[in-house]
Amino acid sequence: MAEHVVVIYPHPDDEAFGASGTITTFRQKGIPVTYLCGTLGEMGRNMGNPTFANRETLPEIRKKELIKACKVMDIQLEMLGYRDKTLEFESREEVANNLYRYLKQMKPSLVITHYPGHAVHPDHDAFGAAAIRAVEMLPEEDRPTVWAQAISNTHVEELGGPDIENDVSDVFAKKLETIMAHKSQADGMLQSVKNEADDVEAATRQWLGVESFYTWNDK
Ligand SMILES: [Zn+2]
């Protein structure tokens, strides 16, 4: 199977904070990466810091930020058009069917998504579960490896340590550039680091310098 990585997260910026270092490493090896982004994050509370978005303009702003972030990472983007903060109420089977159609066509070797039940936000849990369901719908010989990302505070306690820990310090500049592409979200989040740390660069690396995943095993 040709290598192709498909990243499945619900919100613009999930990929930036969670996996952009890993994605960059794949791209440096010439491996194609496609992001299936569920929503435009249009219900987000962050409106820029200082504020430059409002409830009306946020969807279009976040769409532009997402496109820019994908340009920075040099990856393909598919926007799936679900409504933010409602993914948990969509039919799991319908979302899985939709994702399945993409996967059947793209034939990825690796899928990166959230670890259902350990991903903090209901959209993360629901979309991760649908992504894994979609993978399971593929014939066994076509099923990609799945890297599931747990981000809850208690996941190591509950699941044990992750089996994949990518140190992304070599590509950290690219990761920061990807995060900054999501300006409406990044300014606020990085501001909280600035408020608490003397050495912002070091604190940010400490926070985001390792991207970890669990190889999903349904057996
Ligand atoms: Zn998210």
Residues whose N, C-alpha, C, O or C-beta is under 5 A from the ligand:
A	BS01	ZN	H11 D14
